[in-house]
């Protein structure tokens, strides 16, 4: 793994390190928030809510580190490898509401290829954080580029944001699409076309 890839992964591990979470303080803060909204925490239905809320937020913002397993490209494969419809859930950093959807992730190999399941794991790694979709898209692309040194990378995310569908404009079903293309995928329209939602 390159130095850039190691730095990238170390930064993510630091953000999602469970030891950095003060669980007791977080539960106290949630309890204070509920009281500020006039809720009675002596109500049996709310008694365990602070713990549950903190556990949920911790799960959504923590991910286990992993090694991006790569193999020599002994066969000299030089066409696009793409995994479609990788499901993901992340947490909007502006409203602390989820956004969820699918990711289409692909690359054109250089000297190394990667285990296909690891493409999904990279999405999960960066999705488990307080995020915006634009940053999540570029983080996945940049990480694959740093770790694999491929000829090209493509990442497309399609997601529905609860901050749009449950509040504000109430645009239920609206989908946000973000793209990050690198190298030959950025430069070749025919390769980019494979990432279209309607591509076969």
Phi, psi and omega in degrees: 000139182288164177300318180299320180293320179297319178296317180299313182292321179299320179297318180293318179300320181296320180293328186254014181293116182301332182291346180273356182266123175271093186299315182298316180295322180295316179296321177296320180294320178295319178299317178297321179297315179297319178296322179297334176271010176080019181270145181263111183284355172280349174297126182305329180289339181253353187304322183256007183297315179305318179296316182295319180297314180296319178298319180294313180296322179296318179296319183286343183243012180232139176219146180284132177293155179208165178264133178280092185294123178236160182224152176299139178276068187295331181276355180067031181297129185228023176252169183294135170247123184223135173249122185259159169056045174281115182288144176212156173227134176225177185239120180298126183286347181274325184235357185055037173247149183288152160233143186218153180178213181229152177243141172246117188234129180210166179205157172255114189296150167256245181274347182234150170240165186235148173301132188299324180297336182289338176295320176292324181293326178295318177300313180299319182305312184274337179289330182279074183193170167284120195224165158238148187297323181299314180293318179303317181298312182289328178296317179297314180296315182295322181294316179295321179295319181290320185280326188258336190049052182281172175285335178196157179221144173223135177224125175232128177244134174239124186213149170259133183255123180295336178290344173262324186271333183260344184216180176061242184281351179053048181272070180298131178090350178293138183242134175258132180243128176233149185225146171220119180239140180228150172060227185295332179291322177293323187273344186246111182299325181292327176287319179298328182299334179293343181265000176296142178303337184256007181290146179273000000 
